[in-house]
Amino acid sequence: MAKVFENARQEQAQGLALPLLAAGHPQRTVAWRHGEAIGAGRFLAHVRAVADQLPPAATAVNLCEDRYAFLVAFCAIALRGQANLLPSSRAPQAVAEVMAIHPGCYAVGELVLDNPPPHYRHLPLLAEPHAVDDGDLAVPPIPADQVVAIGYTSGSTGAPKGTSKTWGSFHASNAGNLRALHAQVGKGFQVVATVPPQHMYGVEMSVLLPLLDEVSVHAGRPFFPADVAAALAQVPMPRVLVTTPVHLRALIESGVALPPLAALVSATAPMPVALAQAAEARYGAPLLEVFGSTETCVFASRRAAADEPWTLYEGVQLHPQPDGTQIRAPQLEQPMTLADIVTLHDGGRRFRLRGRHADMLEIAGKRASLGDLTHRLLAVPGVKDGVVFQLDDGDALGVQRIAALAVAPELSEHAILDALRQAVDPVFLPRPLKRVDALPRNETGKLPRAALLALLEGRS
């Protein structure tokens, strides 16, 4: 490893590398784990110790569940010149599919698994990080053009696909997030996140933030409201809760009191204005909704409670196209076209989202979007959760049918359709509409298309 460090230092001296960790003193807290603060010196010692145990390879699947263990493994993998593979989920099939795309890769985690994937490396050090003494603050550099992660999409719009991220592109995208958060809460805050670190939103808000700024992160991934409250109580103020609309709704409905918050951050699904307003009123903190994708990382933010347009991060430009919107951003080597349809405002500095190109429907000369239809379904009194989506097969005229799944314990399917008729043109009424106990949301609250189709067809 000494040669690896020396080569990296030489590249940094030539201006071709960037530090693995933001400058600071050895006691600067990087993470909170079991109520204990872990300083930068000990964190770097853990990273070096794990890097020494990793085998030679081009890629590795980071399966760590503990967020601090993930953070250490993420950096150790990058330090070895390898890329972290981030499947859309840690389900065995999703992991196997990604590993099949990358022959010769291995998997690493802090847990002993009953059915581990091929070439799984269990690292006890990650489970018990106290075993390593504090090190110094000699921060190793990473080449700016090194691919440190390959993130895979959730599959909510089809088969997951991978996108490579260099260390330089992560630095560029994280700068926008830091500016947005500093404007709300200042510097030196603590993050508690309900989203998994493997998801790109989780990487940006709970991995990159503590690496590239003087931010610390809670090592857990609390799920139930009481766990979220307990995790927040284990870190000092100012506190930032990184979450999703699904988790936020559950928090509010639970009635569980939370320690004082400086801000909330939400992504992965549209934030209803009423939910944002309820959250700000309940917790007395601003809610910052961020906009991005696995392919682009976050590039805009807004206050959802005010229903304001999205504000682009510095250096980002949008150019509407017939099939979506072209984006240019500091973190992108080349312009990229997203499926989102937007209208620009304030000289192109802000935008409003009008839907996705793939979600736009045209039937019998009339137009609608799946997003708006889902919004109208959720507005039906008694509907707790729901989604409207288009099926693959078409009718005799080739028009693809519209289907819906609804969680509405006290309503019949007929009653839901009757309510929708008051707000939706008859040609866009979902048929079939099926009442279910729960939607098949993944760890970030998204709805993989394959799982929706399976539930509609009565398959588990």
Number of C-alpha atoms within 10 A of each C-alpha: 11 7 8 12 16 13 15 22 21 14 17 18 12 9 11 16 21 22 20 19 24 16 16 15 12 19 16 18 23 30 25 24 20 10 13 12 18 22 21 28 22 23 29 25 20 25 22 20 16 21 20 13 12 18 13 14 15 17 25 30 29 27 26 26 18 20 24 26 25 24 26 24 29 29 27 23 28 24 25 23 20 22 27 29 28 26 27 24 19 18 9 11 12 15 21 16 12 21 22 10 10 15 11 14 23 22 21 24 24 21 17 13 10 6 8 15 17 13 13 18 20 17 19 14 17 25 17 11 18 12 11 14 12 18 16 15 19 13 18 19 23 29 25 20 14 18 22 28 27 23 24 24 22 24 16 16 13 11 12 17 16 18 14 17 23 20 22 22 22 22 19 17 22 22 18 21 21 19 14 19 18 13 9 16 17 13 15 15 23 27 29 28 27 23 27 24 26 29 21 28 25 20 22 19 24 30 26 22 25 24 21 18 19 19 22 27 29 26 24 22 18 19 16 14 21 15 15 23 18 13 24 23 16 17 23 14 16 16 23 24 21 24 25 24 21 17 19 23 14 14 20 17 9 12 11 14 14 18 17 17 18 20 22 27 22 25 23 22 16 15 21 15 15 12 16 25 17 16 20 16 12 13 18 14 17 22 26 21 25 26 21 16 15 19 20 22 24 23 26 22 25 19 20 24 21 12 15 14 20 22 22 21 21 15 13 18 18 22 15 16 14 9 14 18 21 18 18 19 22 21 23 20 9 10 15 14 18 20 16 18 22 19 15 16 13 9 7 14 18 21 20 15 12 14 18 18 16 15 18 15 17 13 11 7 6 10 12 17 20 20 18 16 21 18 16 18 26 21 16 18 12 14 17 15 19 21 21 25 20 18 14 10 11 12 8 7 6 8 15 15 18 21 20 22 26 26 19 21 13 10 14 13 15 12 11 20 18 13 15 21 12 10 14 17 12 10 15 21 20 21 13 14 19 20 21 18 11 15 19 18 14 14 18 23 18 17 19 20 19 15 18 22 17 12 17 18 10 10 9 8
